Amino acid sequence: MRNRLEASLGITLPVALVWAYPTISDLATVLCERMDYAPPAAAEQNSDAQPELSDEEMDLLSDLVDASELEAVTRGES
C-alpha cells in the first residue's frame, strides 16, 4: 500500500505507514499534510460531537425509552 501511494502521489512515506496511521481518517490527514492540502473536513470535526438524529429516529428512540420505563415499572410491581 505504501509503495503504491508513494508512486501515485510522488511523496515519500514512512515504512510503518499503516501502523503509524491505522485509520483512514488518520492516513488521509497525514497525506493531506504532506501534500500541503487542507485536512479533510471529517478530521476537523470535534470527536465529541454527536450526530443529529432525524425526527423519525427521535420518535423511535422515545418509544424505546417509554417501553423500557414501562417494563421497569411492571417488573417493580411484581
Backbone atoms as SQL, in Angstrom:
CREATE TABLE atoms (id INTEGER PRIMARY KEY, chain TEXT, resi INTEGER, resn TEXT, atom TEXT, x REAL, y REAL, z REAL);
INSERT INTO atoms VALUES
  (1, 'A', 1, 'MET', 'N', 0.824, -1.177, 0.000),
  (2, 'A', 1, 'MET', 'CA', 0.000, 0.000, 0.000),
  (3, 'A', 1, 'MET', 'C', 0.876, 1.251, 0.000),
  (4, 'A', 2, 'ARG', 'N', 1.877, 1.265, 0.871),
  (5, 'A', 2, 'ARG', 'CA', 2.755, 2.426, 0.963),
  (6, 'A', 2, 'ARG', 'C', 3.450, 2.678, -0.369),
  (7, 'A', 3, 'ASN', 'N', 3.950, 1.621, -0.985),
  (8, 'A', 3, 'ASN', 'CA', 4.657, 1.772, -2.264),
  (9, 'A', 3, 'ASN', 'C', 3.732, 2.330, -3.348),
  (10, 'A', 4, 'ARG', 'N', 2.516, 1.860, -3.377),
  (11, 'A', 4, 'ARG', 'CA', 1.560, 2.365, -4.376),
  (12, 'A', 4, 'ARG', 'C', 1.238, 3.836, -4.144),
  (13, 'A', 5, 'LEU', 'N', 1.037, 4.203, -2.876),
  (14, 'A', 5, 'LEU', 'CA', 0.755, 5.599, -2.561),
  (15, 'A', 5, 'LEU', 'C', 1.936, 6.493, -2.923),
  (16, 'A', 6, 'GLU', 'N', 3.149, 6.040, -2.580),
  (17, 'A', 6, 'GLU', 'CA', 4.340, 6.825, -2.920),
  (18, 'A', 6, 'GLU', 'C', 4.445, 7.025, -4.430),
  (19, 'A', 7, 'ALA', 'N', 4.235, 5.957, -5.183),
  (20, 'A', 7, 'ALA', 'CA', 4.347, 6.035, -6.638),
  (21, 'A', 7, 'ALA', 'C', 3.278, 6.939, -7.244),
  (22, 'A', 8, 'SER', 'N', 2.053, 6.818, -6.776),
  (23, 'A', 8, 'SER', 'CA', 0.970, 7.592, -7.379),
  (24, 'A', 8, 'SER', 'C', 0.952, 9.056, -6.923),
  (25, 'A', 9, 'LEU', 'N', 1.419, 9.315, -5.693),
  (26, 'A', 9, 'LEU', 'CA', 1.385, 10.672, -5.158),
  (27, 'A', 9, 'LEU', 'C', 2.704, 11.420, -5.314),
  (28, 'A', 10, 'GLY', 'N', 3.776, 10.673, -5.549),
  (29, 'A', 10, 'GLY', 'CA', 5.078, 11.303, -5.709),
  (30, 'A', 10, 'GLY', 'C', 5.657, 11.854, -4.419),
  (31, 'A', 11, 'ILE', 'N', 5.338, 11.225, -3.296),
  (32, 'A', 11, 'ILE', 'CA', 5.867, 11.652, -1.998),
  (33, 'A', 11, 'ILE', 'C', 6.472, 10.451, -1.284),
  (34, 'A', 12, 'THR', 'N', 7.347, 10.713, -0.318),
  (35, 'A', 12, 'THR', 'CA', 7.944, 9.654, 0.485),
  (36, 'A', 12, 'THR', 'C', 7.124, 9.476, 1.751),
  (37, 'A', 13, 'LEU', 'N', 6.830, 8.225, 2.069),
  (38, 'A', 13, 'LEU', 'CA', 6.023, 7.910, 3.250),
  (39, 'A', 13, 'LEU', 'C', 6.811, 6.996, 4.178),
  (40, 'A', 14, 'PRO', 'N', 6.499, 7.006, 5.486),
  (41, 'A', 14, 'PRO', 'CA', 7.212, 6.144, 6.428),
  (42, 'A', 14, 'PRO', 'C', 6.961, 4.664, 6.142),
  (43, 'A', 15, 'VAL', 'N', 7.955, 3.858, 6.452),
  (44, 'A', 15, 'VAL', 'CA', 7.862, 2.415, 6.232),
  (45, 'A', 15, 'VAL', 'C', 6.709, 1.818, 7.037),
  (46, 'A', 16, 'ALA', 'N', 6.506, 2.307, 8.235),
  (47, 'A', 16, 'ALA', 'CA', 5.455, 1.792, 9.121),
  (48, 'A', 16, 'ALA', 'C', 4.161, 2.594, 8.962),
  (49, 'A', 17, 'LEU', 'N', 3.827, 2.963, 7.745),
  (50, 'A', 17, 'LEU', 'CA', 2.678, 3.827, 7.463),
  (51, 'A', 17, 'LEU', 'C', 1.385, 3.316, 8.095),
  (52, 'A', 18, 'VAL', 'N', 1.041, 2.054, 7.862),
  (53, 'A', 18, 'VAL', 'CA', -0.242, 1.542, 8.359),
  (54, 'A', 18, 'VAL', 'C', -0.269, 1.385, 9.871),
  (55, 'A', 19, 'TRP', 'N', 0.880, 1.270, 10.500),
  (56, 'A', 19, 'TRP', 'CA', 0.911, 1.192, 11.961),
  (57, 'A', 19, 'TRP', 'C', 0.898, 2.585, 12.568),
  (58, 'A', 20, 'ALA', 'N', 1.551, 3.527, 11.901),
  (59, 'A', 20, 'ALA', 'CA', 1.590, 4.900, 12.411),
  (60, 'A', 20, 'ALA', 'C', 0.238, 5.595, 12.241),
  (61, 'A', 21, 'TYR', 'N', -0.490, 5.242, 11.179),
  (62, 'A', 21, 'TYR', 'CA', -1.783, 5.871, 10.870),
  (63, 'A', 21, 'TYR', 'C', -2.793, 4.769, 10.582),
  (64, 'A', 22, 'PRO', 'N', -3.322, 4.133, 11.640),
  (65, 'A', 22, 'PRO', 'CA', -4.143, 2.922, 11.481),
  (66, 'A', 22, 'PRO', 'C', -5.550, 3.128, 10.931),
  (67, 'A', 23, 'THR', 'N', -6.053, 4.356, 10.941),
  (68, 'A', 23, 'THR', 'CA', -7.406, 4.567, 10.415),
  (69, 'A', 23, 'THR', 'C', -7.336, 5.366, 9.122),
  (70, 'A', 24, 'ILE', 'N', -8.374, 5.257, 8.318),
  (71, 'A', 24, 'ILE', 'CA', -8.443, 6.008, 7.069),
  (72, 'A', 24, 'ILE', 'C', -8.376, 7.502, 7.349),
  (73, 'A', 25, 'SER', 'N', -9.037, 7.937, 8.398),
  (74, 'A', 25, 'SER', 'CA', -9.031, 9.345, 8.768),
  (75, 'A', 25, 'SER', 'C', -7.616, 9.829, 9.090),
  (76, 'A', 26, 'ASP', 'N', -6.888, 9.061, 9.897),
  (77, 'A', 26, 'ASP', 'CA', -5.505, 9.415, 10.236),
  (78, 'A', 26, 'ASP', 'C', -4.632, 9.454, 8.990),
  (79, 'A', 27, 'LEU', 'N', -4.785, 8.454, 8.131),
  (80, 'A', 27, 'LEU', 'CA', -3.992, 8.368, 6.911),
  (81, 'A', 27, 'LEU', 'C', -4.305, 9.532, 5.975),
  (82, 'A', 28, 'ALA', 'N', -5.578, 9.840, 5.800),
  (83, 'A', 28, 'ALA', 'CA', -5.968, 10.949, 4.930),
  (84, 'A', 28, 'ALA', 'C', -5.415, 12.266, 5.452),
  (85, 'A', 29, 'THR', 'N', -5.450, 12.455, 6.751),
  (86, 'A', 29, 'THR', 'CA', -4.940, 13.691, 7.349),
  (87, 'A', 29, 'THR', 'C', -3.447, 13.844, 7.098),
  (88, 'A', 30, 'VAL', 'N', -2.676, 12.787, 7.342),
  (89, 'A', 30, 'VAL', 'CA', -1.223, 12.889, 7.153),
  (90, 'A', 30, 'VAL', 'C', -0.873, 13.044, 5.669),
  (91, 'A', 31, 'LEU', 'N', -1.605, 12.388, 4.788),
  (92, 'A', 31, 'LEU', 'CA', -1.344, 12.550, 3.355),
  (93, 'A', 31, 'LEU', 'C', -1.621, 13.983, 2.914),
  (94, 'A', 32, 'CYS', 'N', -2.699, 14.558, 3.394),
  (95, 'A', 32, 'CYS', 'CA', -3.014, 15.955, 3.068),
  (96, 'A', 32, 'CYS', 'C', -1.928, 16.889, 3.588),
  (97, 'A', 33, 'GLU', 'N', -1.468, 16.645, 4.810),
  (98, 'A', 33, 'GLU', 'CA', -0.419, 17.486, 5.375),
  (99, 'A', 33, 'GLU', 'C', 0.862, 17.394, 4.556),
  (100, 'A', 34, 'ARG', 'N', 1.244, 16.191, 4.156),
  (101, 'A', 34, 'ARG', 'CA', 2.475, 16.004, 3.387),
  (102, 'A', 34, 'ARG', 'C', 2.385, 16.598, 1.985),
  (103, 'A', 35, 'MET', 'N', 1.171, 16.727, 1.476),
  (104, 'A', 35, 'MET', 'CA', 0.987, 17.268, 0.134),
  (105, 'A', 35, 'MET', 'C', 0.555, 18.740, 0.177),
  (106, 'A', 36, 'ASP', 'N', 0.591, 19.349, 1.373),
  (107, 'A', 36, 'ASP', 'CA', 0.213, 20.752, 1.580),
  (108, 'A', 36, 'ASP', 'C', -1.223, 21.064, 1.191),
  (109, 'A', 37, 'TYR', 'N', -2.128, 20.122, 1.464),
  (110, 'A', 37, 'TYR', 'CA', -3.564, 20.341, 1.288),
  (111, 'A', 37, 'TYR', 'C', -4.187, 20.537, 2.660),
  (112, 'A', 38, 'ALA', 'N', -5.358, 21.151, 2.670),
  (113, 'A', 38, 'ALA', 'CA', -6.102, 21.273, 3.925),
  (114, 'A', 38, 'ALA', 'C', -6.556, 19.878, 4.348),
  (115, 'A', 39, 'PRO', 'N', -6.582, 19.596, 5.652),
  (116, 'A', 39, 'PRO', 'CA', -7.044, 18.272, 6.100),
  (117, 'A', 39, 'PRO', 'C', -8.506, 18.063, 5.742),
  (118, 'A', 40, 'PRO', 'N', -8.924, 16.807, 5.607),
  (119, 'A', 40, 'PRO', 'CA', -10.328, 16.513, 5.292),
  (120, 'A', 40, 'PRO', 'C', -11.264, 17.100, 6.342),
  (121, 'A', 41, 'ALA', 'N', -12.451, 17.465, 5.920),
  (122, 'A', 41, 'ALA', 'CA', -13.439, 18.076, 6.818),
  (123, 'A', 41, 'ALA', 'C', -13.760, 17.175, 7.997),
  (124, 'A', 42, 'ALA', 'N', -13.839, 15.877, 7.775),
  (125, 'A', 42, 'ALA', 'CA', -14.175, 14.941, 8.851),
  (126, 'A', 42, 'ALA', 'C', -13.115, 14.968, 9.950),
  (127, 'A', 43, 'ALA', 'N', -11.866, 15.179, 9.596),
  (128, 'A', 43, 'ALA', 'CA', -10.804, 15.204, 10.592),
  (129, 'A', 43, 'ALA', 'C', -10.866, 16.471, 11.433),
  (130, 'A', 44, 'GLU', 'N', -11.471, 17.528, 10.904),
  (131, 'A', 44, 'GLU', 'CA', -11.559, 18.786, 11.623),
  (132, 'A', 44, 'GLU', 'C', -12.700, 18.796, 12.640),
  (133, 'A', 45, 'GLN', 'N', -13.658, 17.900, 12.495),
  (134, 'A', 45, 'GLN', 'CA', -14.800, 17.877, 13.398),
  (135, 'A', 45, 'GLN', 'C', -14.368, 17.433, 14.775),
  (136, 'A', 46, 'ASN', 'N', -15.049, 17.954, 15.757),
  (137, 'A', 46, 'ASN', 'CA', -14.799, 17.581, 17.130),
  (138, 'A', 46, 'ASN', 'C', -15.220, 16.127, 17.331),
  (139, 'A', 47, 'SER', 'N', -14.319, 15.306, 17.875),
  (140, 'A', 47, 'SER', 'CA', -14.644, 13.895, 18.062),
  (141, 'A', 47, 'SER', 'C', -15.746, 13.681, 19.095),
  (142, 'A', 48, 'ASP', 'N', -16.028, 14.713, 19.917),
  (143, 'A', 48, 'ASP', 'CA', -17.089, 14.615, 20.914),
  (144, 'A', 48, 'ASP', 'C', -18.452, 14.971, 20.338),
  (145, 'A', 49, 'ALA', 'N', -18.475, 15.471, 19.122),
  (146, 'A', 49, 'ALA', 'CA', -19.737, 15.894, 18.510),
  (147, 'A', 49, 'ALA', 'C', -20.636, 14.685, 18.278),
  (148, 'A', 50, 'GLN', 'N', -21.891, 14.844, 18.619),
  (149, 'A', 50, 'GLN', 'CA', -22.866, 13.778, 18.438),
  (150, 'A', 50, 'GLN', 'C', -23.614, 14.006, 17.125),
  (151, 'A', 51, 'PRO', 'N', -23.824, 12.961, 16.346),
  (152, 'A', 51, 'PRO', 'CA', -24.592, 13.135, 15.114),
  (153, 'A', 51, 'PRO', 'C', -26.039, 13.477, 15.443),
  (154, 'A', 52, 'GLU', 'N', -26.637, 14.310, 14.611),
  (155, 'A', 52, 'GLU', 'CA', -28.033, 14.673, 14.833),
  (156, 'A', 52, 'GLU', 'C', -28.940, 13.551, 14.357),
  (157, 'A', 53, 'LEU', 'N', -30.011, 13.322, 15.097),
  (158, 'A', 53, 'LEU', 'CA', -30.977, 12.294, 14.741),
  (159, 'A', 53, 'LEU', 'C', -32.138, 12.932, 13.997),
  (160, 'A', 54, 'SER', 'N', -32.686, 12.183, 13.061),
  (161, 'A', 54, 'SER', 'CA', -33.860, 12.666, 12.343),
  (162, 'A', 54, 'SER', 'C', -35.070, 12.595, 13.270),
  (163, 'A', 55, 'ASP', 'N', -36.166, 13.232, 12.861),
  (164, 'A', 55, 'ASP', 'CA', -37.395, 13.182, 13.672),
  (165, 'A', 55, 'ASP', 'C', -37.869, 11.747, 13.851),
  (166, 'A', 56, 'GLU', 'N', -37.778, 10.973, 12.783),
  (167, 'A', 56, 'GLU', 'CA', -38.193, 9.569, 12.855),
  (168, 'A', 56, 'GLU', 'C', -37.331, 8.796, 13.843),
  (169, 'A', 57, 'GLU', 'N', -36.017, 9.020, 13.820),
  (170, 'A', 57, 'GLU', 'CA', -35.126, 8.339, 14.757),
  (171, 'A', 57, 'GLU', 'C', -35.397, 8.779, 16.192),
  (172, 'A', 58, 'MET', 'N', -35.692, 10.063, 16.371),
  (173, 'A', 58, 'MET', 'CA', -36.022, 10.555, 17.710),
  (174, 'A', 58, 'MET', 'C', -37.316, 9.921, 18.222),
  (175, 'A', 59, 'ASP', 'N', -38.315, 9.767, 17.348),
  (176, 'A', 59, 'ASP', 'CA', -39.574, 9.123, 17.732),
  (177, 'A', 59, 'ASP', 'C', -39.333, 7.672, 18.134),
  (178, 'A', 60, 'LEU', 'N', -38.523, 6.964, 17.359),
  (179, 'A', 60, 'LEU', 'CA', -38.217, 5.566, 17.685),
  (180, 'A', 60, 'LEU', 'C', -37.477, 5.468, 19.016),
  (181, 'A', 61, 'LEU', 'N', -36.534, 6.375, 19.224),
  (182, 'A', 61, 'LEU', 'CA', -35.790, 6.382, 20.479),
  (183, 'A', 61, 'LEU', 'C', -36.717, 6.677, 21.656),
  (184, 'A', 62, 'SER', 'N', -37.614, 7.616, 21.464),
  (185, 'A', 62, 'SER', 'CA', -38.583, 7.955, 22.508),
  (186, 'A', 62, 'SER', 'C', -39.464, 6.753, 22.839),
  (187, 'A', 63, 'ASP', 'N', -39.949, 6.055, 21.799),
  (188, 'A', 63, 'ASP', 'CA', -40.767, 4.859, 22.017),
  (189, 'A', 63, 'ASP', 'C', -39.987, 3.787, 22.768),
  (190, 'A', 64, 'LEU', 'N', -38.715, 3.634, 22.444),
  (191, 'A', 64, 'LEU', 'CA', -37.877, 2.639, 23.099),
  (192, 'A', 64, 'LEU', 'C', -37.689, 2.984, 24.573),
  (193, 'A', 65, 'VAL', 'N', -37.455, 4.258, 24.865),
  (194, 'A', 65, 'VAL', 'CA', -37.305, 4.698, 26.258),
  (195, 'A', 65, 'VAL', 'C', -38.604, 4.478, 27.017),
  (196, 'A', 66, 'ASP', 'N', -39.738, 4.835, 26.395),
  (197, 'A', 66, 'ASP', 'CA', -41.040, 4.635, 27.046),
  (198, 'A', 66, 'ASP', 'C', -41.279, 3.157, 27.347),
  (199, 'A', 67, 'ALA', 'N', -40.970, 2.297, 26.394),
  (200, 'A', 67, 'ALA', 'CA', -41.163, 0.859, 26.587),
  (201, 'A', 67, 'ALA', 'C', -40.253, 0.342, 27.692),
  (202, 'A', 68, 'SER', 'N', -39.035, 0.838, 27.732),
  (203, 'A', 68, 'SER', 'CA', -38.088, 0.419, 28.761),
  (204, 'A', 68, 'SER', 'C', -38.569, 0.854, 30.145),
  (205, 'A', 69, 'GLU', 'N', -39.077, 2.082, 30.240),
  (206, 'A', 69, 'GLU', 'CA', -39.583, 2.577, 31.526),
  (207, 'A', 69, 'GLU', 'C', -40.814, 1.789, 31.963),
  (208, 'A', 70, 'LEU', 'N', -41.696, 1.467, 31.002),
  (209, 'A', 70, 'LEU', 'CA', -42.884, 0.694, 31.306),
  (210, 'A', 70, 'LEU', 'C', -42.493, -0.695, 31.803),
  (211, 'A', 71, 'GLU', 'N', -41.501, -1.296, 31.161),
  (212, 'A', 71, 'GLU', 'CA', -41.046, -2.618, 31.582),
  (213, 'A', 71, 'GLU', 'C', -40.471, -2.566, 33.007),
  (214, 'A', 72, 'ALA', 'N', -39.710, -1.499, 33.312),
  (215, 'A', 72, 'ALA', 'CA', -39.129, -1.368, 34.646),
  (216, 'A', 72, 'ALA', 'C', -40.216, -1.215, 35.704),
  (217, 'A', 73, 'VAL', 'N', -41.249, -0.435, 35.400),
  (218, 'A', 73, 'VAL', 'CA', -42.367, -0.227, 36.332),
  (219, 'A', 73, 'VAL', 'C', -43.109, -1.532, 36.525),
  (220, 'A', 74, 'THR', 'N', -43.358, -2.254, 35.442),
  (221, 'A', 74, 'THR', 'CA', -44.088, -3.524, 35.503),
  (222, 'A', 74, 'THR', 'C', -43.333, -4.541, 36.342),
  (223, 'A', 75, 'ARG', 'N', -42.042, -4.604, 36.185),
  (224, 'A', 75, 'ARG', 'CA', -41.236, -5.544, 36.979),
  (225, 'A', 75, 'ARG', 'C', -41.242, -5.161, 38.458),
  (226, 'A', 76, 'GLY', 'N', -41.272, -3.879, 38.718),
  (227, 'A', 76, 'GLY', 'CA', -41.277, -3.415, 40.098),
  (228, 'A', 76, 'GLY', 'C', -42.562, -3.763, 40.833),
  (229, 'A', 77, 'GLU', 'N', -43.678, -3.913, 40.104),
  (230, 'A', 77, 'GLU', 'CA', -44.968, -4.217, 40.717),
  (231, 'A', 77, 'GLU', 'C', -45.118, -5.699, 41.013),
  (232, 'A', 78, 'SER', 'N', -44.317, -6.531, 40.410),
  (233, 'A', 78, 'SER', 'CA', -44.462, -7.983, 40.592),
  (234, 'A', 78, 'SER', 'C', -44.166, -8.427, 41.973);
